[in-house]
Amino acid sequence: MQVWPGQAYPLGATYDGAGTNFAVFSEAARRIQLCLLDDEGRETAVELRESDGYVRHAYLPGVMPGQRYGFRVEGPYDPGRGLRCNSAKLLLDPYAKAMSGRIDWDEAVYGYRFGAPHRRNDLDSAPHTMASVVVNPYFDWGEDRPPRTGYDRTVIYEAHVKGLTMLHPGLPPELRGTYAALAHPAVIDHLTQLGVTALELMPVHQYVTDHRLADAGMANYWGYNTVGFFAPHNAYASWGDRGQQVLEFKQAVRALHAAGIEVLLDVVYNHTAEGNHLGPTLSFRGLDNPSYYRLSEDPRYYTDTTGTGNSLLMRSPHVLQLIMDSLRYWVTEMHVDGFRFDLAATLARQFHEVDRLSSFFDLVQQDPVVSRVKLIAEPWDVGEGGYQVGNFPPLWTEWNGRYRDTVRDLWRGEPGTLAEFASRLTGSSDLYRDGRRPLASINFVTCHDGFTLHDLVSYDGKHNEANGEGNRDGEDHNRSWNCGTEGPTDDPDVLRLRRRQMRNFLATLMLSQGVPMISHGDEFARTQHGNNNAYCQDGELAWVHWPDGAGGATAAEGPAGATTATGVQELGPEAELCAFIAELTALRRKHPVLRRRRFFRGPASGGSGEEAHRSADIAWFTPRGEAMRPHDWHEEDSHSLAVLLNGGAISETGTRGEPVTDDSFLLLFNARNIPVDFTVPDGPEGWDSGGQWQLVLDTADELPPSAQEIRKAGTGDRITLADRSLVVLRCVRPGAAARGRAAAPRRA
């Protein structure tokens, strides 16, 4: 075999059409062997003799895509100094673009002997671990272009590749649970008709199921256990793991882009699958343990701010290079449109405390590729001072956990929530200061972690017994309410209230300033039977159950497209909720006053009460139709209010400097457990006695808005809102033609 010197960059295995360049970093190694594996697992070892800046490298002519390989590192094994090199372990390439096989958790993949953690283990791990794979980087992207949807027009749909598609009746069985399923018209048409503009995929970086779960017969279903930051997870490929997963993922991205849907990745750069000091030696640990991980004062152990056993060393230039190279790769080579960073507070821990100005954020800010895509932080970790909602730099958006908590509290009837609810509804200006805007807030009520929307209104407590941890895992304080009965029930009144509460949550989400995010399956009222931590449930408990009529020959039309009363009734109550979401996203898309790019200013200072409210871009009223006073916000038993959004007073201009005007809307919220009478206040400036409000939606009505009766109300009219319901009215000026159908409130 010919071996040429090759290059130190790029790291990993790079195929150029004639051969492959291999490059790997290790400051700890004395010697590194590249091991090429044949189909029977036999190794051909090539020593990497060339070294530049602790990067060993070689070029091998004739090594083609599909070639499996790994590294063996000779160096010090001295856990007391944080060094864990062991040439008996076949190591994965941190820069591998694909990985093949799986780990069977034999003792050989560990650096110590079971029962004797201080004794070195020299068993060969090769027969029991995964292998890295050389991939072909060439792909015909055709006319693929990133949709580049503005945050103000973005609706995010969080989904699991397998969970979303595994039970879809309109998909061929061999495609279910794979990247190819995401590219299928049945899935894309559903997302399109739902109004989704961005698909946020739960982890698709190569991950492993940890030993404990494997022994228990379960899986790391969610995938927050990364071992390869460049490799698409091989189990989601429908036809092979020798690089086919890369091709299939690219095909899915291309198809989603063609439908105008962005692809966002949930990425886990805060830790790896190697766990704590008793974890396996798979890659980073065996290459250069102290360069990759945050070690404790006693270097035998790891500093853990993630709850997974280890944390990556964010002040290491090699870790920072790895993360930035990975991010650029997924943007430039895989064409993804952005990232959601799991436990992002850990990325800011350059030393101990969370540092808003850490090196990682500096690198992202100046990077010409990464800085231009969507960057979403999960702004917390489990370390001290880890809850950092509102504290990320201006370039970033954040999952707004305080939005989730406040909206849940309002609709379950928690006292004293109105003031904070007003801030969350209008973009959380109290959190996103210093040059940030409402669009920094990713608003959500549910996500993968916690109750589904159905379970949020069906369970007071978690029911995680299936996880095998005695119901001790998962969040205990869910801010949920079961509507009077825990779990399944046949009581029609309870079921009716639960459906209304789900509509309340969804309507609030779509009417809030910021960026809305829906969790997969909530449009079908998906249940996990009270399990709020289904991370290990790779089965029907966690998969999306598509309603009858969603597949087969009519799959392309999909339940979300059935917006007529007849069509919805034929598809069942799950599809009614789906159609409700589709109409909400359409309403939001049509009206810029519902998705402003700047914060509301409120009444002008110095103006008289009524006049100031009429000219303001937003005004708040009690159910009596009177302007909210300071003490009204803080009354413990106050659960109702009205909000006027003035479409004629939008301060920001369009993209070409043109003025932006819109209809005005009146939002009525009644979170009390009894009906409440609302008096319709006067309209915005320019309104006269001939103006009317036309109802757009009423969550107390079971029908989708477009199928409800058209009714109107004028200033001073009384509208009775049912208990726990929400009403939206649109301003109809004299002589203006009604635009579309509208729902109606229940008049007293």
N, C-alpha and C positions, 0 to 999 in steps of 0.2 A: 504494500500500500504506500502510495506517495504521500508525504507529509510536507507541506510548505509552511513557511513562518506565519502567514496570515496577518490579521490586523486585530488590534486591541478593541476596536469599536467598529460596528455596534456589538454590544454584549449579546450573548445567546448564540443560537445557530442561525446563520444567514445564508440561504441558498441563492446563488446568482445565475443559475442556468447551466453551469458547468461543474459546480461543486459547492461545498459548504464551508463557511468560516465559523469556527467555534471560539468563543471568548467567555471567560468566567473570572469573576473577582474573588480573591481571598488573600487577605494580609496574613492570616494565621498559618496557611499551608506551607509545608516544606516542598511538597511534590503533589501534582495533580495529574491523574490519568483520565483521559476521555475514553469511555467504554462504549463501543458500538455493539448493539445487540441484534442477533439474527432471530428468525421466527421461533427457534427452539430455545431462545434465551442464552445462547452461547455468546461470550464476549470477545471482542477484539479490542485490546487496550492500546492506546496511543498516548504517550506522555506529552503533556503540553510544556515544552521547554522554553518557549519564548515568553517573556514577561515584560510588561510595561505598566508602571504604576500599580503593581500588584494584580494586574490582569494577565492571566495566562491564556495563550491563544495559539491556534494553528488553522491552516486551510487544508481541507482534504478534497482533492479533485475526485469527481465521480460519485461522491456521496449525495444521494438524491432525496427528494421529499418522501416521507414515509419511513425514513430511517429512524429507529429507536436508539436512544443513547442515554447515558448518565455519567456522573463523575465519581471518582474515588479520590479522597483527599488524605494524604499522609501529613501528619502534623501532631502537635502536642495534644494529648488527652489529659487535661488537668482541670477538673471542674472547680477546684478551689481557686483557680485563676480565671474561671469562666471559659476555658478552652475545652472543646468537645470534639476534636477531630478523630476520625476512626475510619481507616481505609476499608474496613469490612462492610461499610454501609454504602450502597449505591445511591447517590444523591441526585435529586431532580435539579435541573437547571432553573435558577430563579427567573431567567428570561425565556424559558421555553414557550413557544407559540402554540403548542399542543401537547397533551399528555395522554398516554395510552395505559389501559389496564386499571387495576384498583389495588388497594392495600388490604391484605387479609389479616393484619394485626398479629402476626406471629411474633414471638419474642425477639426474633432477629432484627426487627425494625427499630428496636430500642438500643440505646447506647450502653445500657447497664443490664445486669441479670435480674430477672424477677425475683423478689425476695431478698435481693442484695444490691440496693441502689448505689452503693459505693464501689461495686465490682464492675470493671469494664466488660462489655459484651462483644466478643469477636465473631459472633455468628454472622454469616453472609446474608444481607438483607435482600439481595437481588431477586430471588424467586418469590418474594413476598410483597414487593412494592411496585410502584408505577414506574414508567419510563417516560422520558422526554421524547419529543418527536420533531424531526425536521419537517417544515411545512413549505409549500409552494406559495410565495407571496403574490403571485400574479392572479388577477381576477378581473373579469370584464364588468366594470361598473356601469357601462353604457352612459346614459345621460343622467346618472344619479346626482342629485343636488340636495344639500341639507335644507329642510323646510325653513329653518331659522324663524320659527314662530315667536313673535314677541311675547313676553311674559303676560302682557295685558290680554292677550288672546289665547293663552295657554290653559288647557284643562288636562290635568295629569291623571293617568290611570295606572295604579300600582298593581303589578301582576307577577305571578310565578309562572315560569315557562311551562312546567309540567302541570301545576295546579289549575291553570286557566284552560288548558286544552285537553287534558287526559280523558274527560268524559263528554267531550263535545260530540253530539250524535251526527253532525254533518261532516266530520273528518274521517278519512280513511284510517282504520285501526293502526296501521303501521306508522302513521305520522303523529298520532296523539302523544303528547308529552314532549315534543321535540321543537327545535328551532324551525323546522319546516312547517310545523303547525301554525306558527305565528305568521307565516307568509301565505297561508291558505285564505282564499276569498271569504270563507265563512267567518273567520276570525276578524279579518280586516274590515269587512263590511259591518260587522257588529260594532267595532270600535268607532268607525266613521259615523254610523247612524246614532250612536250614543253621544256623539259630539266630542270625542276624545281627540286631542291634538298631540299628546305625548304619552308614550308607553314607557313606564318606569319599571324595568325588570329587576326583580329580586336577584341576588347574586348569580352571575353566570361565569365569573372567574372560576377556574378549576378549584373545587373544594373536595374535602373528604369527610366521610362519616367517622366521627371519633370512636375510639375503641369501646368506651362504655356503652354507647348507643348500639354499636354493632353486636356486642355481647347480649344486649337486651332484645335483639331482634328488631330494632328500630333504626331510623336513619336521621342524619342531619338534613332534614327536608328543606329548611329555609336556605341553607348554604352559606351561613356566616362563619365559615371555617376554611379560609382560603389557603391553598398551597401553591397556586400559580397565578400570578397577576397579569399575565399576557395570554393565557390559554383559555378558550371557551370550555366550559364544563363538558367533558366527553359524554356523560350519560344522557345529555339532551340532544345528541346527534342521532338521526334515524338510520344511518347507513355506514357507520364505521368511526374509529377513533384514531386513525393514522393521518390526521389532517383534514378528514372530511368534515369534522365539526367546525373548522374555520370557514370552509366554503359554505356550509349550510347556514351559519350565522350571517355571513355576508349577504347571502341570498334573501334572508329574512329582512335585514335592514333595507336592502334595495326595494323590496316589495312594500314595506311600510312607508318608506320615503315617497314612493310613487303615489301612495294614497294620502300624502300630506301629513303623515304621523311621524313625529320625532321619536328617537330611541334613546332613553336615558338608562344608565346602569347604576344599580346600587352596588357600591364598591366598598371593600373592607380592607383598607390600608393600615388599620390600627394594630392588627395582630396577625399571626399565622396559625396554621393547624398544628404546629409542633407543641403547643401547650407549655406547661411549666417544666420544672427540672425533672419531672417524672414522665415527660412526654416523649414521643418518638423522635428519631433522627431521620428526617426526610430530605432536608435541603439546606436551609439557612444555618441551622445549628451546626451541622457538620462542616460547612464551608468556612464560616467565620462567626462564631456565636457572639463575641463581644462587639462586633461591628454592626450586627443586625438588630440586637435586642437590648432593651433597657435592663441592666442587671442591678441587683440590690447591692447594698454595702458589702454583703457576703456574696461574691460573684457566682456561687453555686446556685443562687436563686434569682428569680425574675421579678421585676417591678410590674405589677399588673393593675392597670386602670381600666381594663376592658371586661373583667370578669371571666376571661377565657384562659388565663394562665400566663400570658406574656403580653408585652407591648413592644412594638417596633421602636427603635431608637431614632427619634425625630431630629436629633442634632448630628446624626451621622451623615456625612456627605454621600455615602454609598446608598443609604436608605433613601435619602431625598432624591438621588439620581434614579434609583429603581422606580420610585413612585411617579416621578415626572416622565420618565421614559415610557412607563406603562400607560399613563394618561394620554400622552401624545400618540402612542401606537393605536389606542382604541379610537382616537379621533381621526388620525390620518389614514390608517390602514383598514380599520373596521367601520369607519364612517358614522360612529355614534355621535349623538348631539349634546351629551352632557352627562353629569354624574351626580348621584346622591351619595354623600360620604357618611358611612356608618360610624357612629361614635366619634364624630369629627372633633370633639373637644380633645381627644387623645392626640390628634395630629398637631394641636397647638401646644402640646407639652414638650417644649424644647428642653426644659430642665424638670422642675417638679410641677409648678403652677401652670395653669392655662395662660398662655401668652398670645394675645391677639396679634402681636407683631412678630411671631415666630418665623423661622427661616422658610417653613413650608408655604406660608401665605405670601411671603416676599417672592418666592419662586413662581407661584401661580400668577401673581399680579403682573409680573413682567414677561411671562411666557406668551409668545405671539400666537400659539395654537390653543393652549388650554384656557387662557383668559377669555377667549371668545365664545366658549360654549357655556351651557347652563351649568352652574355650580350650586348644588344644594347641600346644606349641612344638616346632619342630625346633631343639633348643637348641645350634646351632653355625652358624658361617659360615666363610669361608676366611681371614678376617683374623687378625691377631695376637691371641692370647688368646681365640679364637672358640669353643673347645670348652667349653660351659657346662652340661653335663648336671648336674642337681641344683641349679642356682643361680637358677632363676626364682622369682618371688614365689608366695606360697601359693595364690592364685586359679588358678594355671596347672597343667596337666598337661604332661608332656614325653614325646616319643619317647625311650625309654631305649636309647641306643646301646650302653651297657655291658651291658644285659641281652642284646641280640642277640649281642654278641661273646662273652660268657661262656658262654651256652648252646651256641653253635656250638663253642667250644673244648672243652666237656665231651664232647659227643657225637662229636667227631673224635679224642678221646683225648689232648688236650693235657695234659701233667702239671701238677700244682699248681693245679688250678682249683676244688677242692671248697669251700674257704672262701668264695670270691667267689660261686660258684654258689649256696650256701646263702642268701646275702644277696639275690641276684637272685630266687630262688624265693619268698622271703618278702616281697617288696615293696620291696627296696633301701632299708632304713632308714638305711644309711650315706650315702645320697645325699639323701633327702627328709626332712630335719630341719626345725626351726624352724616347727612348726605344720603341716607337711605330713604326708600319710598315704600308705599303700600305693597308693591310687588315683591319686596323682600320676604313677605310672609307667605309661606306655603301653608294654606289652611287645610285642615283635615279633621274629620270627626272620628274616623276609624282608619286603621292601616293593618299590615300583616301582623303586627305585634299588639295583641289585645283582642277584645271581643269584635266579632263582625257586627255590622249594623243591626242585623236581626237579633243577635244575642245581646247587644247593648240595651235593647228594649224588652228582653225576655228573661234576663237573669240578674239577680242582685249580687250573686257571688260566683266565683270561678268554679268550674267543675273539670279539673285537670287529671282526674284519676287515671285516665288512659296513658298518661305520660310515665307512670311507674314511679313517681316521686312523692306519693302520699298526699297529693294535692298541695304540696308546699311550694311548688314552682309557680311562676307567673305573678302578675300584679294583683295585690289584694284590694287596692283602692281604685275601683274602676269607674266611679261616678256613673254607674248604671242604675236602671230602675226596671223592674220586671213587669210593670203595669198591673200589679196586683196578684200575679200568679207566677211562681218560679218554674220556668221551663215550659214544655209543651202543654197545651190546653185546648179544649174544644169550646171554651166559653166565647161566644161571638162578640161580646162587649170587650173582652180583653184583647181579642185578635184585632178588632176594629181600632182600638186605641193604639195598639202596637204599630199597625200600618200607618196611622196618622203620625205617630212619633217619628217613624222613619222618614215620612215625607217632610216633617218639620226640620229634621236634621239636614236632609238633602237640600231643601229650599234655602235654609239659612246659609249653608255652604256656598251655594251658587249666587246668593245675593250679597255676599260679603266681599269687601274690597280685599285684594290680594290674589293669590293663585290657588284655585280649588284642586284638591286631589281626592279621587275616589279609589276605594280599595276593591280589587277584583271580586266579582260575585255579589257585591252589595246591591247591584242593580237587579239581582234575582232573589234578594233577601236570603243570601247564603247563610247557613248555620253551621257552627262547629259544636253544637250541643253544649254550649257553655264553656268550652275549652278556650282559654284566653292566651295560651302559649303553645300553639300547635307546631313548634319548631321541629319536633321529632315524628310528626304524623304524616308519613308519605303514603296516603291512602285516601279513601273516600271521605273521611272526616274532614280533611283539609282541602280536597279538590272542589272545584266549582261544579255544581250540578246544574246543567243547563235545562231549562224547562222544555216540556213537549212543544214541538213546533219550531224549535230553534235549529234543527238540523235537516238532513236529507236534501231534497231538491229545492226546498224553500229557504235553505240556510242563508242564502245571500240576502234575502229580504229581512230576515232576522226579527226577533221580538221587538227590538227598539224601533223598528220602522212601522210597527202596527200602532198608529196613533189614533185611529178611530175607535169609537166605543165598541163597535161590533168586533173589530179585529182584536182589541185588547181582551174582550171577554172570551173570545175563542182561544186565546193563548194562556189565559189564567192570570191569577193575581200577581205572580212573579213578574210577568211581562208588563202589567200595569205600572209597576214601579220603574221598570226599564223605560217605558214610554214617558213617564213623569220626568226622569232624568234627562232624556233626550230633549224634551220641551224646555226644561230649565236651561240646558246648555245653549239651546237656540236663542232663548230670550237674552241670556248673558252676551252671546256673540253679537246680537243685533244692537244692543244698547250700551254705548260707552260709559254712561253714567253708572253702570253696575260694575265697571272694571277700570276705574280711573288709575292714571299713572302717577298722580300726586295726591297728597293728603287733602282732605276737605279743610277749608279755611274757617267755616262757621260764620256766624253773623258778623258784619263789619262793626268795628268798635265805634262807639259814639252814636250809633243809630238808635231810633226809638224802638221799643219792643216789637210791635207787630210789623212795622216797616222793615226793621233789620232782619226779621225772620223770613219775610217774603222775598228779600233780595239775596239771602244767604244761599250758599250751595248746598247746605244741609241744615235741617231744623228738627228739633225733638219736641214731642208733645205727649202729654198724659192722655189716657183714654178719654178724658173730658174735652180734649181738643185744645187744651191750654199749654202754653210753652212750659217745658220742664224747668223747674227751679232747682237750685242746689240741693235742697233737702229731699226733693223727689227721688233723686238718684240713690239715696242711701237708706230709704225706708225698708225695713226688714221684710215686710209683707208685700212689697211692690214687685210684681212679676209681669207687668204689661206696659207697653209704650208704643208710640207711633213715630216713624222716621220719614221725613220728607227729603227726597233726593231731587234737587233742582237741576234738570238737564239743560236749562238755559244759562247756568252760571258755572260751567266747567272752565277751570282756569287754564288747563294745558291746551296746547294746539296740536294739530295733527302732524304727521311726519314731514309735511311740506310747509308747515307754518300756518295752515288754514285753521280757522276757528272750528271748534268742536261743539256742536249743540245736539241735544237729545230731548226726548220726552222727559217729563218729570214723573216720579213714582212716589207713592205713599205706601210704606211698609208697616203693617200692623202686627204686633206680636202679643199673643196672649198665652203666657206660660202658666196661668193659674189653673186650678182643677175645677173651676166653674166658668160658665159663660160670662163674658164681659162686654158691656156696651161701649162702643167707641163713637165719639162725635167727630165727624169729618171736619178737619180744620180748613181754613182758607188756603187757597192754592198759592203758588209762587208768584213773583212779580210778573205782571202782564196778564194775570188771571182776571176774569170779570165774572159777573153774576151768571153769565150764560155758560161758563165752563163746567165741566163735569169730570168725575173720576170713573173710569171704566175698570171693572175687576179683571185682573189678569189670572190670578190663581187663588184658590182657597184650599188649604191642606185638609180642611174638614170634609171636603168632597172626595169621594172614592175615585171619581173619574179623572183622567188627565185633563189639564186646563183646556185643551182645544175641544174637548167634548162636553164642557160644562155650559150652562145657560149664560147668555149675555145679559149683564145687568149693569146699571150705572148708579152713581150717587153724587150728590152735590154738597156744597158747603153747608154745614149744620145738620146734615142727615145723620141718623143714628144707625150704626151697623153693629149687630151682635155677633161677636166671634165666639164660636164654640170653645169649650174648655180645651186647652193645649192645642192651639191652632194658630196659623199664620195666614194673613191675607195680603195680597199685593194689588194695588190699584194704579192705573196709568192715567195721566192727565189727558183728557180729550178736549181740545179747544173748540170753541163754537165754529161750526161749519167744517171741522176736520172729519174726514172719513175714518170710520173705525178700521183699524188695521188688524185683520185676523179676528179670530174668535176670542172670547174672554170668559173666565170663570166668574162666578158671582158669590158675594157674601150672603149670609142669611140676615135679611133685614128684620129688625124688631117690629 
